[in-house]
Amino acid sequence: MLREILPPDTGLAFAAMRELRTDLTGREDFVEQVDGVQRPLGYRLVGVLPDPGADAVAVAGFRFSTNLSAGRHVYIDDLSTVPSARRRGFAGELLDWIHAEAERLGCAQVHLDSGVGPNRSAAHRRYLNSGYVISAHHFSRT
């Protein structure tokens, strides 16, 4: 079942999220970060949960934003699926849900960044097949 994951169920997203965010140390720290820091800034989670109370097999974290280049838009921070559930269409379902939510809330665009490397080609194929285009280079500095 695909649904928004709200407190107190945030921990159900941990296993799927950890596949993408490998630096996550534990479920409790994840819940504290999401519920205590990111949700107050507008972050939301949606996931595919096979059974009530079971961990999500795929999740997406996103937020609404406004800037001069894109206007009001959705930014997808995270999209991840556990290995045993890959290639079953869950990422596409999550993207479709987010696209509908963006439209419902009057957003004309959805944005995301995706890492590069040989293990990212399936994700990039999913984004391109979902109508995304490569529109920019993302630069960072530490």
Backbone as CSV, one residue per row, in Angstrom:
resi,resn,N_x,N_y,N_z,CA_x,CA_y,CA_z,C_x,C_y,C_z
1,MET,0.837,-1.172,0.000,0.000,0.000,0.000,0.888,1.243,0.000
2,LEU,0.610,2.180,-0.882,1.349,3.431,-0.968,0.615,4.474,-0.121
3,ARG,1.362,5.105,0.791,0.733,6.132,1.628,1.798,7.066,2.190
4,GLU,1.343,8.231,2.637,2.248,9.146,3.317,2.593,8.544,4.673
5,ILE,3.847,8.657,5.043,4.323,8.132,6.324,4.446,9.308,7.281
6,LEU,3.631,9.296,8.306,3.570,10.372,9.292,3.994,9.843,10.654
7,PRO,4.395,10.737,11.581,4.664,10.287,12.945,3.403,9.656,13.524
8,PRO,3.497,8.625,14.270,4.690,8.020,14.861,5.307,6.904,14.011
9,ASP,4.953,6.835,12.719,5.419,5.741,11.870,6.682,6.044,11.077
10,THR,7.340,7.155,11.337,8.504,7.564,10.560,9.552,6.458,10.464
11,GLY,9.761,5.717,11.535,10.766,4.652,11.539,10.525,3.581,10.496
12,LEU,9.304,3.455,10.002,9.012,2.456,8.978,9.723,2.761,7.657
13,ALA,10.197,3.985,7.493,10.915,4.374,6.275,12.413,4.110,6.364
14,PHE,12.914,3.775,7.537,14.362,3.696,7.757,15.066,2.674,6.865
15,ALA,14.595,1.455,6.802,15.306,0.406,6.059,15.445,0.768,4.586
16,ALA,14.388,1.255,3.978,14.466,1.643,2.569,15.354,2.871,2.390
17,MET,15.244,3.839,3.280,16.050,5.049,3.160,17.532,4.752,3.331
18,ARG,17.847,3.802,4.179,19.257,3.490,4.440,19.952,2.915,3.203
19,GLU,19.199,2.357,2.272,19.792,1.866,1.025,20.403,3.011,0.219
20,LEU,19.809,4.181,0.304,20.321,5.362,-0.392,21.243,6.167,0.500
21,ARG,20.852,6.377,1.705,21.600,7.199,2.665,22.353,6.275,3.613
22,THR,23.449,5.717,3.119,24.188,4.682,3.851,24.860,5.211,5.112
23,ASP,24.952,6.512,5.272,25.552,7.081,6.484,24.578,7.098,7.662
24,LEU,23.317,6.780,7.422,22.363,6.737,8.534,22.809,5.682,9.533
25,THR,22.836,6.061,10.807,23.398,5.171,11.828,22.372,4.283,12.507
26,GLY,21.157,4.742,12.639,20.162,3.936,13.329,18.780,4.514,13.167
27,ARG,17.794,3.678,13.393,16.397,4.061,13.229,16.034,5.246,14.113
28,GLU,16.468,5.230,15.373,16.091,6.315,16.288,16.677,7.655,15.843
29,ASP,17.947,7.639,15.404,18.563,8.870,14.922,17.858,9.375,13.664
30,PHE,17.480,8.442,12.795,16.744,8.794,11.582,15.419,9.480,11.943
31,VAL,14.664,8.880,12.846,13.371,9.441,13.257,13.571,10.824,13.867
32,GLU,14.578,10.977,14.723,14.846,12.270,15.348,15.187,13.328,14.296
33,GLN,16.012,12.968,13.309,16.390,13.902,12.247,15.169,14.302,11.411
34,VAL,14.400,13.316,10.978,13.252,13.602,10.117,12.174,14.368,10.880
35,ASP,11.752,13.832,12.029,10.627,14.443,12.751,11.016,15.730,13.475
36,GLY,12.240,15.778,13.999,12.638,16.933,14.794,13.241,18.071,14.007
37,VAL,13.864,17.760,12.867,14.576,18.789,12.106,13.933,19.039,10.742
38,GLN,13.730,17.979,9.979,13.309,18.165,8.594,11.812,18.406,8.424
39,ARG,10.974,17.693,9.164,9.527,17.919,9.019,9.131,19.364,9.335
40,PRO,9.687,19.978,10.387,9.311,21.374,10.642,9.672,22.317,9.484
41,LEU,10.582,21.883,8.615,10.962,22.684,7.450,10.189,22.275,6.201
42,GLY,9.203,21.379,6.351,8.337,21.015,5.244,8.597,19.667,4.599
43,TYR,9.557,18.914,5.100,9.885,17.599,4.541,8.752,16.611,4.795
44,ARG,8.448,15.815,3.774,7.408,14.797,3.887,7.937,13.469,3.357
45,LEU,7.366,12.382,3.834,7.736,11.034,3.404,6.525,10.325,2.848
46,VAL,6.726,9.594,1.775,5.698,8.719,1.238,6.376,7.376,0.978
47,GLY,5.651,6.296,1.196,6.281,4.997,1.041,5.330,3.917,0.584
48,VAL,5.927,2.831,0.144,5.193,1.618,-0.198,5.397,0.658,0.957
49,LEU,4.322,0.380,1.672,4.361,-0.509,2.829,3.554,-1.764,2.498
50,PRO,4.204,-2.935,2.485,3.509,-4.148,2.056,2.369,-4.572,2.975
51,ASP,2.509,-4.323,4.260,1.487,-4.686,5.247,1.427,-3.590,6.298
52,PRO,0.261,-3.410,6.944,0.181,-2.415,8.019,1.233,-2.694,9.099
53,GLY,1.975,-1.667,9.447,2.999,-1.797,10.474,4.320,-2.365,9.988
54,ALA,4.393,-2.800,8.734,5.636,-3.352,8.180,6.505,-2.227,7.641
55,ASP,7.802,-2.464,7.616,8.719,-1.485,7.044,8.404,-1.237,5.572
56,ALA,8.620,-0.011,5.139,8.436,0.346,3.733,9.486,-0.366,2.886
57,VAL,9.099,-0.754,1.683,10.053,-1.353,0.746,10.585,-0.311,-0.225
58,ALA,9.912,0.832,-0.305,10.362,1.950,-1.130,9.848,3.227,-0.490
59,VAL,10.664,4.274,-0.520,10.263,5.544,0.083,10.754,6.710,-0.760
60,ALA,10.071,7.835,-0.590,10.508,9.091,-1.180,10.338,10.178,-0.131
61,GLY,11.335,11.030,-0.036,11.271,12.206,0.820,11.280,13.437,-0.065
62,PHE,10.383,14.374,0.210,10.251,15.541,-0.651,9.803,16.745,0.149
63,ARG,9.876,17.907,-0.491,9.447,19.143,0.154,9.008,20.146,-0.908
64,PHE,8.230,21.100,-0.502,7.813,22.179,-1.385,8.767,23.339,-1.191
65,SER,9.028,24.041,-2.264,9.944,25.160,-2.200,9.517,26.207,-3.213
66,THR,10.043,27.386,-3.059,9.817,28.459,-4.018,11.138,29.170,-4.244
67,ASN,11.464,29.371,-5.502,12.644,30.178,-5.820,12.414,30.910,-7.137
68,LEU,13.326,31.779,-7.493,13.143,32.600,-8.687,13.208,31.776,-9.968
69,SER,14.016,30.741,-9.989,14.175,29.985,-11.235,13.021,29.029,-11.513
70,ALA,12.402,28.473,-10.497,11.374,27.453,-10.711,10.000,27.846,-10.175
71,GLY,9.919,28.946,-9.457,8.645,29.284,-8.818,8.329,28.269,-7.732
72,ARG,7.049,28.051,-7.484,6.629,27.059,-6.482,6.797,25.674,-7.101
73,HIS,7.537,24.812,-6.421,7.841,23.498,-6.973,8.051,22.475,-5.869
74,VAL,8.093,21.231,-6.258,8.436,20.146,-5.351,9.884,19.762,-5.621
75,TYR,10.619,19.541,-4.550,11.985,19.023,-4.668,12.023,17.650,-3.989
76,ILE,12.434,16.644,-4.737,12.570,15.298,-4.188,13.988,15.143,-3.655
77,ASP,14.097,14.988,-2.339,15.392,14.814,-1.690,15.876,13.377,-1.776
78,ASP,14.965,12.433,-1.652,15.331,11.027,-1.493,14.326,10.154,-2.233
79,LEU,14.824,9.129,-2.906,13.976,8.105,-3.517,14.764,6.807,-3.465
80,SER,14.256,5.830,-2.730,15.045,4.629,-2.476,14.152,3.403,-2.335
81,THR,14.669,2.273,-2.802,13.963,1.001,-2.732,14.911,-0.059,-2.182
82,VAL,14.418,-0.926,-1.314,15.256,-2.022,-0.820,15.559,-2.956,-1.989
83,PRO,16.743,-3.592,-2.003,17.129,-4.435,-3.138,16.114,-5.512,-3.509
84,SER,15.490,-6.142,-2.536,14.547,-7.231,-2.824,13.269,-6.753,-3.507
85,ALA,13.024,-5.449,-3.516,11.798,-4.912,-4.110,12.070,-4.095,-5.377
86,ARG,13.297,-4.074,-5.840,13.626,-3.289,-7.030,13.057,-3.938,-8.284
87,ARG,12.859,-3.092,-9.304,12.365,-3.523,-10.612,10.925,-4.050,-10.552
88,ARG,10.170,-3.522,-9.576,8.758,-3.908,-9.452,7.832,-2.706,-9.626
89,GLY,8.386,-1.560,-10.021,7.574,-0.388,-10.315,7.290,0.536,-9.151
90,PHE,7.865,0.251,-7.985,7.553,1.072,-6.814,8.067,2.505,-6.944
91,ALA,9.262,2.689,-7.495,9.785,4.054,-7.663,8.872,4.860,-8.581
92,GLY,8.399,4.245,-9.648,7.475,4.924,-10.548,6.175,5.291,-9.857
93,GLU,5.665,4.396,-9.016,4.444,4.694,-8.263,4.662,5.875,-7.318
94,LEU,5.818,5.902,-6.649,6.115,7.015,-5.743,6.207,8.328,-6.515
95,LEU,6.882,8.301,-7.658,6.976,9.512,-8.473,5.595,9.961,-8.941
96,ASP,4.766,9.038,-9.381,3.406,9.400,-9.809,2.630,10.054,-8.666
97,TRP,2.772,9.511,-7.435,2.081,10.068,-6.279,2.564,11.500,-6.018
98,ILE,3.880,11.697,-6.068,4.444,13.031,-5.836,4.006,13.993,-6.930
99,HIS,3.994,13.550,-8.179,3.547,14.423,-9.272,2.103,14.860,-9.056
100,ALA,1.243,13.944,-8.645,-0.161,14.290,-8.381,-0.271,15.258,-7.202
101,GLU,0.522,15.041,-6.174,0.508,15.938,-5.013,1.004,17.325,-5.408
102,ALA,2.028,17.389,-6.237,2.541,18.677,-6.712,1.463,19.424,-7.493
103,GLU,0.783,18.705,-8.363,-0.284,19.335,-9.144,-1.420,19.799,-8.241
104,ARG,-1.791,18.958,-7.285,-2.864,19.313,-6.350,-2.554,20.603,-5.598
105,LEU,-1.274,20.803,-5.300,-0.866,21.975,-4.532,-0.390,23.137,-5.412
106,GLY,-0.627,23.044,-6.710,-0.344,24.168,-7.601,1.106,24.340,-7.998
107,CYS,1.866,23.278,-7.960,3.269,23.346,-8.373,3.384,22.923,-9.830
108,ALA,4.060,23.719,-10.629,4.198,23.421,-12.051,5.407,22.531,-12.342
109,GLN,6.329,22.396,-11.383,7.549,21.644,-11.630,7.894,20.740,-10.453
110,VAL,8.611,19.657,-10.767,9.197,18.764,-9.772,10.673,18.636,-10.113
111,HIS,11.533,18.792,-9.114,12.983,18.744,-9.313,13.605,17.672,-8.432
112,LEU,14.751,17.168,-8.862,15.564,16.278,-8.038,16.985,16.295,-8.556
113,ASP,17.910,15.945,-7.704,19.301,15.707,-8.083,19.538,14.222,-7.912
114,SER,20.391,13.665,-8.749,20.725,12.247,-8.630,22.228,12.096,-8.781
115,GLY,22.824,11.328,-7.878,24.253,11.079,-7.958,24.628,10.404,-9.260
116,VAL,25.896,10.459,-9.593,26.385,9.843,-10.819,27.281,8.656,-10.488
117,GLY,27.427,7.779,-11.446,28.260,6.597,-11.280,27.583,5.397,-11.907
118,PRO,28.325,4.326,-12.066,27.784,3.151,-12.761,26.599,2.504,-12.054
119,ASN,26.512,2.632,-10.748,25.390,2.013,-10.025,24.135,2.887,-10.027
120,ARG,24.159,4.006,-10.711,23.009,4.924,-10.729,22.236,4.884,-12.047
121,SER,22.670,4.062,-13.007,22.039,4.085,-14.335,20.565,3.683,-14.285
122,ALA,20.182,2.731,-13.448,18.770,2.336,-13.359,17.922,3.495,-12.829
123,ALA,18.440,4.213,-11.838,17.704,5.371,-11.307,17.559,6.445,-12.382
124,HIS,18.630,6.709,-13.103,18.569,7.731,-14.153,17.578,7.327,-15.244
125,ARG,17.570,6.061,-15.603,16.609,5.566,-16.593,15.175,5.788,-16.098
126,ARG,14.919,5.529,-14.816,13.593,5.730,-14.233,13.185,7.187,-14.357
127,TYR,14.090,8.106,-14.018,13.760,9.532,-14.083,13.471,9.966,-15.518
128,LEU,14.311,9.553,-16.446,14.099,9.917,-17.845,12.792,9.327,-18.364
129,ASN,12.484,8.099,-17.998,11.230,7.468,-18.414,10.014,8.105,-17.755
130,SER,10.214,8.837,-16.678,9.121,9.530,-15.987,8.980,10.977,-16.443
131,GLY,9.709,11.355,-17.504,9.552,12.682,-18.077,10.546,13.726,-17.607
132,TYR,11.507,13.340,-16.771,12.515,14.291,-16.316,13.554,14.506,-17.415
133,VAL,14.156,15.676,-17.401,15.262,15.988,-18.305,16.448,16.429,-17.462
134,ILE,17.619,16.255,-17.993,18.823,16.749,-17.314,18.936,18.223,-17.650
135,SER,18.643,19.065,-16.675,18.531,20.496,-16.943,19.645,21.328,-16.332
136,ALA,20.519,20.717,-15.547,21.572,21.493,-14.898,22.667,20.569,-14.399
137,HIS,23.792,21.161,-14.090,24.844,20.476,-13.332,24.714,20.959,-11.893
138,HIS,24.901,20.072,-10.956,24.855,20.446,-9.546,26.294,20.497,-9.052
139,PHE,26.678,21.602,-8.444,28.020,21.760,-7.915,27.958,21.825,-6.397
140,SER,28.951,21.285,-5.738,29.027,21.392,-4.271,30.488,21.584,-3.874
141,ARG,30.669,22.095,-2.695,32.014,22.339,-2.172,32.008,22.067,-0.672
142,THR,33.007,21.353,-0.202,33.123,21.133,1.230,34.243,21.977,1.800
